């Protein structure tokens, strides 16, 4: 299996608990609007067929060559077409995980204000890092609010793509300019929009404008 890559842009986190006939059209529309990565949140309804749901999401995303990651539940890489895993907590058995999966996969981690995680990402073959939460957000759960200075310091010590997440809206996105980030991770701003394609296209345009001004490419 060829390993897809992540370098920035619009990162969509989706709730697999939604009915597939509702969720899949939203994902398709968001991808058509410019989403470049999809993550399946590790939030499931009881008795849900995880493999069926994940493979259905992968089919939609892979038709556009968009990578799909699972949040924490790396075991699903065995039985599905997933491209990788996003860890909220640092795995203490990464070597064993890699030996078990036995194929190339994308790996990202959630970071807060502790820059030790950035060094861990550099030293353990991560493909990207994601800071959460930049702003107060109900979906960010117990995430601490990340200081702007933390992102600036992280940019100075890693060449990995940096995503920012948590409470990001069309109104506050410009406040993140100048931090050296490569992309943003969104949930409600896309999935709860009346028109997910239009919402994704708007954020994609905003990101391109900010990065063109800062000389960042992705």
C-alpha positions in Angstrom: 0.0 0.0 0.0 1.4 3.4 -1.0 1.5 5.8 1.9 -0.4 9.0 1.3 1.1 12.2 2.7 -0.1 15.1 4.8 1.5 18.6 4.4 -1.2 21.0 5.6 -4.5 22.5 4.5 -8.0 21.7 5.8 -8.2 18.7 8.2 -11.7 17.5 8.8 -12.6 15.5 12.0 -15.8 13.5 11.6 -18.2 11.9 14.1 -18.8 8.3 13.0 -21.8 8.2 15.3 -23.8 10.1 12.6 -25.9 8.1 10.2 -23.8 7.2 7.1 -26.5 8.5 4.8 -26.0 11.9 6.5 -22.2 11.7 7.1 -21.0 10.5 3.7 -22.6 13.3 1.7 -21.2 15.9 4.1 -17.7 14.4 3.8 -18.0 14.3 0.0 -19.1 17.9 -0.1 -16.3 19.0 2.3 -13.7 17.3 0.1 -15.1 19.0 -3.0 -14.7 22.3 -1.0 -11.0 21.6 -0.4 -10.6 19.3 2.6 -7.2 17.5 2.4 -7.3 15.1 5.4 -10.1 13.3 7.1 -9.9 11.9 10.7 -12.5 9.6 12.2 -13.1 10.5 15.8 -13.0 7.6 18.2 -16.6 8.1 19.2 -18.9 5.3 18.4 -22.5 4.2 19.0 -23.0 0.9 20.8 -23.1 -2.1 18.5 -21.9 0.0 15.5 -20.0 -1.9 12.8 -16.7 0.1 12.9 -15.2 -1.7 10.0 -18.1 -0.9 7.8 -18.3 2.7 8.8 -14.5 3.3 8.4 -14.3 1.6 5.0 -17.3 3.6 3.8 -15.6 6.8 4.8 -12.3 5.6 3.2 -14.1 4.8 0.0 -15.4 8.3 -0.3 -12.1 10.0 0.6 -9.9 7.7 -1.4 -11.9 8.4 -4.5 -10.3 11.9 -4.2 -6.9 10.5 -3.0 -7.6 12.0 0.5 -6.0 10.2 3.4 -8.2 8.9 6.3 -6.9 8.5 9.9 -8.5 7.0 12.9 -8.3 8.7 16.3 -6.4 6.4 18.7 -8.0 3.1 17.7 -5.0 2.0 15.7 -6.1 -1.7 15.6 -8.6 -0.8 12.9 -5.6 -0.4 10.5 -5.6 -4.2 10.4 -9.0 -4.6 9.0 -9.8 -1.4 7.1 -8.4 0.8 4.4 -7.3 3.5 6.9 -4.1 5.5 6.1 -3.0 6.1 9.6 -3.7 7.0 13.2 -3.9 10.2 15.3 -2.9 9.7 18.9 -4.3 12.0 21.6 -1.9 10.5 24.1 1.6 9.4 23.4 1.7 5.6 22.7 4.0 3.8 25.1 4.2 0.8 22.7 4.9 2.4 19.4 7.5 -0.2 18.3 5.0 -3.0 19.0 2.3 -1.1 17.1 4.5 -0.7 14.1 5.5 -4.3 14.1 1.8 -5.3 14.4 0.5 -3.1 11.6 3.4 -4.1 9.2 2.7 -1.5 6.6 3.4 2.2 6.1 1.0 4.5 7.9 0.6 8.1 8.7 1.0 9.1 12.4 0.1 12.4 14.1 -0.2 13.5 17.7 -2.1 16.1 19.7 0.0 18.7 21.4 -0.6 21.2 24.1 1.8 23.7 25.7 4.4 21.1 26.6 7.0 21.3 23.9 8.4 17.9 24.9 5.7 16.4 22.6 7.2 18.2 19.6 10.6 16.7 20.4 8.9 13.3 20.7 7.2 13.8 17.3 10.6 14.7 15.8 12.3 11.6 17.3 9.6 9.0 16.6 8.7 9.5 13.0 5.5 11.5 13.2 4.1 12.9 10.0 2.5 16.0 11.6 1.5 17.5 14.9 -1.8 19.2 15.9 -2.2 21.8 18.7 -5.5 21.7 20.7 -7.2 23.9 21.7 -6.4 27.3 20.2 -9.8 28.7 21.4 -12.4 27.5 23.8 -14.5 24.7 22.3 -17.0 22.2 23.5 -15.7 19.5 21.2 -12.1 20.0 22.4 -13.1 18.4 25.7 -10.4 18.7 28.4 -7.8 20.3 26.0 -5.9 23.2 27.5 -5.8 26.5 25.7 -2.6 26.7 23.7 -0.5 29.8 23.8 0.5 31.5 20.6 4.1 31.5 21.8 4.0 27.7 22.0 3.2 27.4 18.4 5.9 29.8 17.5 8.4 27.8 19.5 7.3 24.6 18.0 7.8 26.0 14.5 11.3 26.8 15.4 12.1 23.2 16.5 10.3 21.1 13.9 9.9 21.0 10.2 6.8 18.8 10.5 3.4 20.2 9.3 1.6 21.9 12.2 -2.2 21.9 12.4 -4.2 24.1 14.8 -7.5 22.9 16.3 -10.2 23.8 18.7 -12.8 26.5 18.4 -11.5 27.8 15.1 -14.0 29.8 13.1 -13.9 31.9 10.0 -13.8 35.0 12.3 -10.9 34.0 14.5 -8.7 32.2 11.9 -6.9 35.4 10.9 -5.8 35.7 14.6 -3.6 32.6 14.0 -1.6 34.3 11.2 2.1 34.6 11.8 2.5 31.4 13.9 3.9 29.3 11.0 1.1 26.8 11.0 0.3 24.7 7.9 -3.4 23.8 8.4 -6.4 23.8 10.6 -8.5 21.0 12.0 -12.2 21.6 12.0 -15.4 19.7 13.1 -18.5 21.8 13.6 -17.5 24.7 11.3 -17.8 22.2 8.4 -20.1 19.4 9.5 -22.7 21.7 11.0 -22.7 24.2 8.2 -25.7 24.4 6.0 -23.4 23.9 3.0 -20.3 21.9 3.9 -18.8 22.4 0.5 -19.1 26.2 0.7 -17.8 26.3 4.2 -14.8 24.2 3.3 -14.1 26.3 0.2 -14.2 29.5 2.3 -11.7 28.1 4.9 -9.5 26.8 2.1 -9.4 30.2 0.5 -8.7 31.9 3.8 -5.8 29.5 4.4 -4.3 30.1 1.0 -4.5 33.8 1.5 -2.9 33.7 4.9 -0.1 31.4 3.7 0.5 33.3 0.5 1.0 36.4 2.6 3.4 34.6 4.9 5.2 32.7 2.1 4.1 29.3 3.4 3.4 26.5 0.9 1.6 23.2 1.3 
